[in-house]
Amino acid sequence: MNAGNRVEVVRQGMHYSTYHNWMNKNAPEFHDEWQDGRYYGFQIADGLRGSVVLVAEHGMFEGTFLCLVRADDNNLFLINEEGLIKIRKSRKAT
């Protein structure tokens, strides 16, 4: 998984809603926005789509990577890469 990939959530239970240490270390510029989305009730569900903002190691489990994703509705969420699949951008009809 790489930054910029279009993704879809396939295992919503793999998201992280309280991993502040990861956010502070890997994405401090997004921490407050990520926290605010959770506070105001943003819900992660299978089928949710967005774009990967960044990818970094889990920090506690070697070889495991987490992705910070900006959902199509502009909310941010943090999820294990195994909870996502890459999707192709649809081609526009000409």
Secondary structure, 3 states (H helix, E strand, C coil): CCCCCEEEECCHHHEECCCHHHHHHHCHHHHHHHHHHHHCCCCCCCCCEEEEEEEEECCCCCCCEEEEEEECCCCEEEEEHHHEEECCCCCCCC
